[in-house]
Amino acid sequence: MINVRRYLTEEEENSVIVAALKTVISGDHNDTSPSPVIPLFEHPMEVCHVCKIEGCLGCNYFGPNAAAPPKRKRKRQYRGVRQRQWGTWAAEIRDPWKKVRVWLGTFRTAEQAARAYDRAAIHFRGDKAKTNFPETDYHRPPVKAEEEECRKPDRSS
């Protein structure tokens, strides 16, 4: 058995759509009036060049431009950080008590600006702060004065 397909003309397609819409709008789904029957199988079905399926309707239906646009790689966006037109990075945060923006400064890299934001966020919000980097980076155990002196370079030499 050879399958044959004939595509609808624009006029035939519109008449089918209008008939379906009339049925839906009227709410009469048990309509006994004859609906236009259009033979769809007259020509042999072709094998799709893309998916190799006989009678495929999807692969060539949309042009090559209809595919999803390639995703751009976004630079890592840090919370509270933005890049200035000339390339430096600015950091700011909102003070939750005074309801104003606090300027944290400009930085050479986005990571430096993000770390400044994180320190300010921890200062304002404590453990509830949303940071760009893990909070463990900012919570170091207190250093004893003796250990601090041992770490200082010896200037006598």
Backbone as JSON Lines, residues from 0, in Angstrom:
{"i":0,"aa":"M","n":[0.85,-1.18,0.0],"ca":[0.0,0.0,0.0],"c":[0.89,1.24,0.0]}
{"i":1,"aa":"I","n":[0.65,2.15,-0.91],"ca":[1.42,3.38,-1.02],"c":[0.6,4.51,-0.41]}
{"i":2,"aa":"N","n":[1.2,5.18,0.55],"ca":[0.55,6.35,1.15],"c":[0.76,7.54,0.24]}
{"i":3,"aa":"V","n":[-0.29,8.32,0.08],"ca":[-0.23,9.5,-0.77],"c":[-0.68,10.69,0.05]}
{"i":4,"aa":"R","n":[-0.01,11.82,-0.09],"ca":[-0.36,13.0,0.68],"c":[-0.55,14.19,-0.26]}
{"i":5,"aa":"R","n":[-1.62,14.95,-0.02],"ca":[-1.85,16.19,-0.73],"c":[-1.96,17.27,0.32]}
{"i":6,"aa":"Y","n":[-1.21,18.33,0.14],"ca":[-1.26,19.43,1.09],"c":[-2.46,20.31,0.79]}
{"i":7,"aa":"L","n":[-3.03,20.89,1.84],"ca":[-4.19,21.77,1.68],"c":[-3.78,23.09,1.07]}
{"i":8,"aa":"T","n":[-4.67,23.63,0.25],"ca":[-4.43,24.99,-0.23],"c":[-4.79,25.93,0.91]}
{"i":9,"aa":"E","n":[-4.4,27.16,0.78],"ca":[-4.69,28.13,1.84],"c":[-6.19,28.29,2.04]}
{"i":10,"aa":"E","n":[-6.94,28.26,0.94],"ca":[-8.39,28.42,1.02],"c":[-9.03,27.22,1.73]}
{"i":11,"aa":"E","n":[-8.57,26.01,1.41],"ca":[-9.1,24.81,2.06],"c":[-8.76,24.81,3.55]}
{"i":12,"aa":"E","n":[-7.55,25.2,3.86],"ca":[-7.13,25.24,5.26],"c":[-7.98,26.23,6.05]}
{"i":13,"aa":"N","n":[-8.23,27.4,5.47],"ca":[-9.06,28.41,6.14],"c":[-10.48,27.91,6.35]}
{"i":14,"aa":"S","n":[-11.04,27.19,5.36],"ca":[-12.41,26.7,5.52],"c":[-12.49,25.65,6.63]}
{"i":15,"aa":"V","n":[-11.48,24.81,6.76],"ca":[-11.47,23.82,7.83],"c":[-11.38,24.52,9.19]}
{"i":16,"aa":"I","n":[-10.53,25.53,9.29],"ca":[-10.37,26.27,10.55],"c":[-11.66,26.98,10.92]}
{"i":17,"aa":"V","n":[-12.3,27.63,9.95],"ca":[-13.55,28.34,10.21],"c":[-14.63,27.37,10.66]}
{"i":18,"aa":"A","n":[-14.72,26.22,10.01],"ca":[-15.74,25.23,10.4],"c":[-15.49,24.75,11.82]}
{"i":19,"aa":"A","n":[-14.24,24.52,12.17],"ca":[-13.93,24.06,13.52],"c":[-14.25,25.15,14.55]}
{"i":20,"aa":"L","n":[-13.91,26.4,14.23],"ca":[-14.2,27.5,15.16],"c":[-15.7,27.68,15.35]}
{"i":21,"aa":"K","n":[-16.48,27.56,14.27],"ca":[-17.94,27.68,14.38],"c":[-18.49,26.61,15.32]}
{"i":22,"aa":"T","n":[-17.97,25.4,15.19],"ca":[-18.43,24.3,16.05],"c":[-18.09,24.56,17.5]}
{"i":23,"aa":"V","n":[-16.88,25.03,17.75],"ca":[-16.45,25.29,19.13],"c":[-17.23,26.44,19.73]}
{"i":24,"aa":"I","n":[-17.39,27.53,18.99],"ca":[-18.08,28.71,19.51],"c":[-19.56,28.42,19.76]}
{"i":25,"aa":"S","n":[-20.2,27.68,18.86],"ca":[-21.62,27.4,19.03],"c":[-21.85,26.41,20.17]}
{"i":26,"aa":"G","n":[-20.85,25.65,20.52],"ca":[-21.0,24.68,21.6],"c":[-21.71,23.42,21.15]}
{"i":27,"aa":"D","n":[-22.04,23.31,19.88],"ca":[-22.74,22.15,19.35],"c":[-21.72,21.14,18.84]}
{"i":28,"aa":"H","n":[-21.33,20.24,19.71],"ca":[-20.31,19.27,19.33],"c":[-20.91,18.04,18.68]}
{"i":29,"aa":"N","n":[-22.22,17.9,18.71],"ca":[-22.9,16.76,18.08],"c":[-23.52,17.18,16.77]}
{"i":30,"aa":"D","n":[-22.88,18.07,16.08],"ca":[-23.4,18.63,14.83],"c":[-23.5,17.52,13.79]}
{"i":31,"aa":"T","n":[-24.69,17.38,13.21],"ca":[-24.89,16.34,12.19],"c":[-24.73,16.89,10.79]}
{"i":32,"aa":"S","n":[-24.5,18.19,10.66],"ca":[-24.31,18.76,9.32],"c":[-22.99,18.26,8.76]}
{"i":33,"aa":"P","n":[-22.97,18.02,7.46],"ca":[-21.74,17.47,6.87],"c":[-20.61,18.5,6.91]}
{"i":34,"aa":"S","n":[-19.49,18.06,7.4],"ca":[-18.33,18.94,7.41],"c":[-17.54,18.66,6.14]}
{"i":35,"aa":"P","n":[-16.83,19.66,5.68],"ca":[-16.09,19.46,4.43],"c":[-14.99,18.42,4.62]}
{"i":36,"aa":"V","n":[-15.06,17.38,3.81],"ca":[-14.05,16.33,3.87],"c":[-13.09,16.57,2.72]}
{"i":37,"aa":"I","n":[-11.86,16.73,3.07],"ca":[-10.86,17.02,2.06],"c":[-9.89,15.85,2.02]}
{"i":38,"aa":"P","n":[-9.77,15.23,0.88],"ca":[-8.85,14.1,0.8],"c":[-7.41,14.58,0.96]}
{"i":39,"aa":"L","n":[-6.7,13.97,1.85],"ca":[-5.33,14.38,2.11],"c":[-4.31,13.49,1.43]}
{"i":40,"aa":"F","n":[-4.73,12.34,0.94],"ca":[-3.77,11.41,0.39],"c":[-3.98,11.25,-1.11]}
{"i":41,"aa":"E","n":[-3.17,11.9,-1.92],"ca":[-3.22,11.76,-3.36],"c":[-1.84,11.5,-3.96]}
{"i":42,"aa":"H","n":[-0.77,12.06,-3.34],"ca":[0.57,11.92,-3.87],"c":[1.38,11.01,-2.96]}
{"i":43,"aa":"P","n":[2.38,10.33,-3.51],"ca":[3.22,9.48,-2.65],"c":[3.92,10.32,-1.58]}
{"i":44,"aa":"M","n":[4.01,9.75,-0.39],"ca":[4.67,10.47,0.71],"c":[6.17,10.46,0.48]}
{"i":45,"aa":"E","n":[6.79,11.58,0.78],"ca":[8.23,11.71,0.61],"c":[8.93,11.39,1.93]}
{"i":46,"aa":"V","n":[10.15,10.91,1.81],"ca":[10.97,10.64,2.99],"c":[11.72,11.92,3.33]}
{"i":47,"aa":"C","n":[11.65,12.31,4.59],"ca":[12.31,13.54,5.06],"c":[13.82,13.39,4.95]}
{"i":48,"aa":"H","n":[14.48,14.43,4.47],"ca":[15.93,14.4,4.32],"c":[16.64,14.58,5.66]}
{"i":49,"aa":"V","n":[15.94,15.14,6.65],"ca":[16.56,15.41,7.94],"c":[16.44,14.22,8.88]}
{"i":50,"aa":"C","n":[15.2,13.75,9.1],"ca":[14.99,12.68,10.08],"c":[14.74,11.32,9.45]}
{"i":51,"aa":"K","n":[14.62,11.27,8.12],"ca":[14.43,10.01,7.37],"c":[13.11,9.32,7.69]}
{"i":52,"aa":"I","n":[12.09,10.1,8.08],"ca":[10.78,9.54,8.37],"c":[9.88,9.84,7.18]}
{"i":53,"aa":"E","n":[9.11,8.82,6.76],"ca":[8.22,8.98,5.63],"c":[7.03,9.86,6.02]}
{"i":54,"aa":"G","n":[6.81,10.94,5.28],"ca":[5.7,11.83,5.54],"c":[5.9,12.78,6.7]}
{"i":55,"aa":"C","n":[7.12,13.04,7.08],"ca":[7.42,13.94,8.2],"c":[6.89,15.34,7.89]}
{"i":56,"aa":"L","n":[6.28,15.96,8.88],"ca":[5.77,17.32,8.71],"c":[6.58,18.35,9.46]}
{"i":57,"aa":"G","n":[7.46,17.95,10.36],"ca":[8.09,18.9,11.26],"c":[9.44,19.43,10.88]}
{"i":58,"aa":"C","n":[10.31,18.61,10.32],"ca":[11.7,19.04,10.13],"c":[11.85,20.23,9.2]}
{"i":59,"aa":"N","n":[11.15,20.22,8.1],"ca":[11.28,21.32,7.14],"c":[10.17,22.35,7.27]}
{"i":60,"aa":"Y","n":[9.32,22.17,8.28],"ca":[8.22,23.11,8.47],"c":[8.75,24.48,8.88]}
{"i":61,"aa":"F","n":[9.73,24.49,9.76],"ca":[10.34,25.74,10.2],"c":[11.66,25.9,9.49]}
{"i":62,"aa":"G","n":[11.94,27.12,9.09],"ca":[13.19,27.41,8.4],"c":[14.38,27.28,9.34]}
{"i":63,"aa":"P","n":[15.58,27.38,8.8],"ca":[16.76,27.25,9.65],"c":[16.88,28.37,10.68]}
{"i":64,"aa":"N","n":[16.26,29.53,10.43],"ca":[16.33,30.65,11.37],"c":[15.37,30.46,12.54]}
{"i":65,"aa":"A","n":[14.45,29.49,12.44],"ca":[13.47,29.29,13.5],"c":[14.07,28.55,14.69]}
{"i":66,"aa":"A","n":[15.23,27.97,14.5],"ca":[15.88,27.27,15.62],"c":[16.23,28.28,16.71]}
{"i":67,"aa":"A","n":[16.38,27.78,17.9],"ca":[16.71,28.67,19.03],"c":[18.04,29.36,18.76]}
{"i":68,"aa":"P","n":[18.11,30.66,19.03],"ca":[19.37,31.36,18.81],"c":[20.44,30.82,19.74]}
{"i":69,"aa":"P","n":[21.67,30.82,19.3],"ca":[22.73,30.31,20.17],"c":[22.83,31.16,21.43]}
{"i":70,"aa":"K","n":[22.97,30.49,22.56],"ca":[23.03,31.22,23.82],"c":[24.38,31.88,23.96]}
{"i":71,"aa":"R","n":[24.34,33.14,24.35],"ca":[25.59,33.86,24.62],"c":[26.1,33.44,25.98]}
{"i":72,"aa":"K","n":[27.4,33.34,26.08],"ca":[27.97,33.06,27.39],"c":[27.96,34.35,28.18]}
{"i":73,"aa":"R","n":[27.24,34.34,29.27],"ca":[27.19,35.53,30.12],"c":[28.36,35.52,31.06]}
{"i":74,"aa":"K","n":[28.86,36.71,31.29],"ca":[29.89,36.83,32.31],"c":[29.23,36.55,33.65]}
{"i":75,"aa":"R","n":[29.99,36.12,34.59],"ca":[29.48,35.83,35.93],"c":[28.94,37.13,36.52]}
{"i":76,"aa":"Q","n":[27.65,37.16,36.81],"ca":[27.03,38.32,37.43],"c":[27.11,38.16,38.94]}
{"i":77,"aa":"Y","n":[27.67,39.12,39.58],"ca":[27.73,39.1,41.04],"c":[26.67,40.02,41.61]}
{"i":78,"aa":"R","n":[26.15,39.65,42.76],"ca":[25.16,40.46,43.46],"c":[25.81,41.76,43.92]}
{"i":79,"aa":"G","n":[25.15,42.9,43.62],"ca":[25.64,44.19,44.08],"c":[26.79,44.76,43.27]}
{"i":80,"aa":"V","n":[27.09,44.16,42.12],"ca":[28.24,44.58,41.32],"c":[27.77,44.91,39.91]}
{"i":81,"aa":"R","n":[28.32,45.97,39.34],"ca":[28.04,46.3,37.94],"c":[29.3,46.82,37.29]}
{"i":82,"aa":"Q","n":[29.36,46.68,35.97],"ca":[30.55,47.13,35.25],"c":[30.29,48.49,34.64]}
{"i":83,"aa":"R","n":[31.22,49.38,34.82],"ca":[31.15,50.7,34.22],"c":[31.53,50.61,32.76]}
{"i":84,"aa":"Q","n":[31.18,51.64,31.98],"ca":[31.46,51.63,30.54],"c":[32.95,51.52,30.26]}
{"i":85,"aa":"W","n":[33.77,52.09,31.1],"ca":[35.21,52.11,30.85],"c":[35.92,50.91,31.45]}
{"i":86,"aa":"G","n":[35.15,49.94,31.96],"ca":[35.74,48.68,32.37],"c":[35.93,48.44,33.85]}
{"i":87,"aa":"T","n":[35.83,49.47,34.68],"ca":[35.99,49.23,36.12],"c":[34.69,48.66,36.68]}
{"i":88,"aa":"W","n":[34.78,48.11,37.86],"ca":[33.63,47.47,38.49],"c":[33.22,48.26,39.72]}
{"i":89,"aa":"A","n":[31.94,48.53,39.83],"ca":[31.41,49.3,40.96],"c":[30.59,48.37,41.86]}
{"i":90,"aa":"A","n":[30.68,48.62,43.16],"ca":[29.93,47.81,44.13],"c":[29.14,48.74,45.03]}
{"i":91,"aa":"E","n":[27.89,48.35,45.3],"ca":[27.05,49.1,46.23],"c":[26.05,48.14,46.86]}
{"i":92,"aa":"I","n":[25.5,48.56,47.98],"ca":[24.54,47.73,48.71],"c":[23.52,48.66,49.36]}
{"i":93,"aa":"R","n":[22.33,48.15,49.61],"ca":[21.32,48.95,50.31],"c":[21.43,48.72,51.81]}
{"i":94,"aa":"D","n":[21.43,49.81,52.53],"ca":[21.44,49.74,53.99],"c":[20.0,49.44,54.42]}
{"i":95,"aa":"P","n":[19.75,48.29,55.06],"ca":[18.38,47.93,55.41],"c":[17.75,48.81,56.48]}
{"i":96,"aa":"W","n":[18.56,49.5,57.27],"ca":[18.0,50.34,58.34],"c":[17.73,51.75,57.84]}
{"i":97,"aa":"K","n":[18.67,52.32,57.12],"ca":[18.5,53.7,56.65],"c":[17.77,53.77,55.32]}
{"i":98,"aa":"K","n":[17.6,52.64,54.66],"ca":[16.9,52.56,53.37],"c":[17.58,53.42,52.3]}
{"i":99,"aa":"V","n":[18.89,53.42,52.3],"ca":[19.65,54.16,51.29],"c":[20.73,53.24,50.71]}
{"i":100,"aa":"R","n":[21.25,53.62,49.55],"ca":[22.35,52.87,48.95],"c":[23.66,53.29,49.58]}
{"i":101,"aa":"V","n":[24.5,52.33,49.85],"ca":[25.82,52.6,50.4],"c":[26.84,52.27,49.31]}
{"i":102,"aa":"W","n":[27.64,53.27,48.96],"ca":[28.65,53.11,47.92],"c":[29.85,52.39,48.52]}
{"i":103,"aa":"L","n":[30.24,51.29,47.9],"ca":[31.36,50.5,48.4],"c":[32.65,50.77,47.65]}
{"i":104,"aa":"G","n":[32.56,51.38,46.49],"ca":[33.76,51.75,45.75],"c":[33.82,51.15,44.36]}
{"i":105,"aa":"T","n":[34.91,51.49,43.66],"ca":[35.17,50.91,42.34],"c":[36.4,50.02,42.45]}
{"i":106,"aa":"F","n":[36.4,48.97,41.64],"ca":[37.44,47.95,41.73],"c":[37.9,47.56,40.34]}
{"i":107,"aa":"R","n":[39.1,46.99,40.27],"ca":[39.64,46.56,38.98],"c":[38.97,45.3,38.46]}
{"i":108,"aa":"T","n":[38.56,44.42,39.37],"ca":[37.93,43.17,38.93],"c":[36.56,43.01,39.57]}
{"i":109,"aa":"A","n":[35.73,42.21,38.92],"ca":[34.39,41.94,39.44],"c":[34.47,41.17,40.75]}
{"i":110,"aa":"E","n":[35.44,40.29,40.86],"ca":[35.57,39.49,42.08],"c":[35.91,40.37,43.28]}
{"i":111,"aa":"Q","n":[36.77,41.36,43.1],"ca":[37.09,42.27,44.21],"c":[35.85,43.03,44.65]}
{"i":112,"aa":"A","n":[35.07,43.5,43.68],"ca":[33.85,44.23,44.0],"c":[32.85,43.31,44.71]}
{"i":113,"aa":"A","n":[32.75,42.06,44.26],"ca":[31.83,41.11,44.87],"c":[32.23,40.81,46.31]}
{"i":114,"aa":"R","n":[33.51,40.72,46.56],"ca":[33.97,40.46,47.94],"c":[33.68,41.66,48.85]}
{"i":115,"aa":"A","n":[33.81,42.88,48.31],"ca":[33.46,44.07,49.09],"c":[31.97,44.05,49.42]}
{"i":116,"aa":"Y","n":[31.15,43.67,48.44],"ca":[29.71,43.56,48.67],"c":[29.43,42.53,49.76]}
{"i":117,"aa":"D","n":[30.08,41.38,49.67],"ca":[29.85,40.32,50.64],"c":[30.17,40.77,52.06]}
{"i":118,"aa":"R","n":[31.3,41.45,52.24],"ca":[31.67,41.93,53.58],"c":[30.62,42.91,54.11]}
{"i":119,"aa":"A","n":[30.13,43.79,53.24],"ca":[29.1,44.75,53.66],"c":[27.79,44.02,53.97]}
{"i":120,"aa":"A","n":[27.44,43.02,53.16],"ca":[26.2,42.27,53.4],"c":[26.25,41.55,54.73]}
{"i":121,"aa":"I","n":[27.39,40.96,55.05],"ca":[27.54,40.27,56.33],"c":[27.47,41.28,57.47]}
{"i":122,"aa":"H","n":[28.04,42.46,57.28],"ca":[27.98,43.5,58.3],"c":[26.53,43.92,58.56]}
{"i":123,"aa":"F","n":[25.74,44.11,57.49],"ca":[24.36,44.58,57.63],"c":[23.41,43.47,58.07]}
{"i":124,"aa":"R","n":[23.55,42.28,57.51],"ca":[22.54,41.25,57.71],"c":[23.01,40.05,58.52]}
{"i":125,"aa":"G","n":[24.29,39.98,58.82],"ca":[24.8,38.86,59.62],"c":[24.71,37.54,58.88]}
{"i":126,"aa":"D","n":[24.27,36.5,59.6],"ca":[24.19,35.16,59.02],"c":[23.12,35.04,57.94]}
{"i":127,"aa":"K","n":[22.2,35.98,57.88],"ca":[21.13,35.93,56.88],"c":[21.53,36.57,55.55]}
{"i":128,"aa":"A","n":[22.75,37.04,55.45],"ca":[23.22,37.74,54.25],"c":[23.3,36.78,53.06]}
{"i":129,"aa":"K","n":[22.9,37.28,51.91],"ca":[23.07,36.54,50.66],"c":[24.38,37.03,50.05]}
{"i":130,"aa":"T","n":[25.33,36.13,49.94],"ca":[26.66,36.52,49.47],"c":[26.97,35.88,48.13]}
{"i":131,"aa":"N","n":[27.98,36.43,47.48],"ca":[28.43,35.9,46.2],"c":[29.34,34.69,46.38]}
{"i":132,"aa":"F","n":[30.05,34.64,47.46],"ca":[30.98,33.56,47.76],"c":[30.58,32.94,49.09]}
{"i":133,"aa":"P","n":[31.06,31.74,49.4],"ca":[30.7,31.11,50.67],"c":[31.09,31.98,51.86]}
{"i":134,"aa":"E","n":[30.2,32.01,52.85],"ca":[30.46,32.84,54.03],"c":[31.69,32.39,54.79]}
{"i":135,"aa":"T","n":[32.09,31.14,54.63],"ca":[33.27,30.65,55.35],"c":[34.52,31.4,54.92]}
{"i":136,"aa":"D","n":[34.5,32.01,53.74],"ca":[35.65,32.8,53.29],"c":[35.84,34.03,54.17]}
{"i":137,"aa":"Y","n":[34.78,34.47,54.84],"ca":[34.83,35.72,55.59],"c":[34.87,35.5,57.1]}
{"i":138,"aa":"H","n":[34.58,34.3,57.55],"ca":[34.58,34.01,58.99],"c":[35.85,33.25,59.34]}
{"i":139,"aa":"R","n":[36.86,33.95,59.71],"ca":[38.12,33.32,60.12],"c":[38.18,33.35,61.65]}
{"i":140,"aa":"P","n":[38.75,32.32,62.24],"ca":[38.85,32.33,63.71],"c":[39.74,33.48,64.16]}
{"i":141,"aa":"P","n":[39.45,34.07,65.32],"ca":[40.26,35.19,65.79],"c":[41.7,34.75,66.01]}
{"i":142,"aa":"V","n":[42.62,35.61,65.63],"ca":[44.04,35.32,65.75],"c":[44.53,35.9,67.07]}
{"i":143,"aa":"K","n":[45.27,35.08,67.83],"ca":[45.81,35.56,69.1],"c":[46.97,36.52,68.82]}
{"i":144,"aa":"A","n":[47.23,37.41,69.73],"ca":[48.29,38.4,69.56],"c":[49.65,37.74,69.42]}
{"i":145,"aa":"E","n":[49.88,36.62,70.13],"ca":[51.18,35.94,70.05],"c":[51.4,35.37,68.65]}
{"i":146,"aa":"E","n":[50.37,34.75,68.1],"ca":[50.49,34.19,66.76],"c":[50.71,35.3,65.74]}
{"i":147,"aa":"E","n":[50.07,36.42,65.97],"ca":[50.2,37.56,65.06],"c":[51.65,38.04,65.01]}
{"i":148,"aa":"E","n":[52.3,38.1,66.18],"ca":[53.68,38.55,66.23],"c":[54.61,37.57,65.53]}
{"i":149,"aa":"C","n":[54.3,36.28,65.62],"ca":[55.14,35.27,64.97],"c":[55.06,35.38,63.45]}
{"i":150,"aa":"R","n":[53.94,35.84,62.94],"ca":[53.76,35.94,61.5],"c":[54.41,37.17,60.9]}
{"i":151,"aa":"K","n":[54.7,38.18,61.73],"ca":[55.29,39.41,61.21],"c":[56.73,39.14,60.78]}
{"i":152,"aa":"P","n":[57.16,39.68,59.65],"ca":[58.54,39.46,59.21],"c":[59.51,40.17,60.15]}
{"i":153,"aa":"D","n":[60.65,39.57,60.32],"ca":[61.68,40.12,61.2],"c":[62.41,41.23,60.45]}
{"i":154,"aa":"R","n":[62.36,42.44,60.98],"ca":[62.97,43.6,60.31],"c":[64.41,43.85,60.76]}
{"i":155,"aa":"S","n":[64.9,43.09,61.73],"ca":[66.24,43.36,62.26],"c":[67.34,42.86,61.34]}
{"i":156,"aa":"S","n":[67.04,41.98,60.41],"ca":[68.1,41.46,59.57],"c":[68.43,42.33,58.4]}
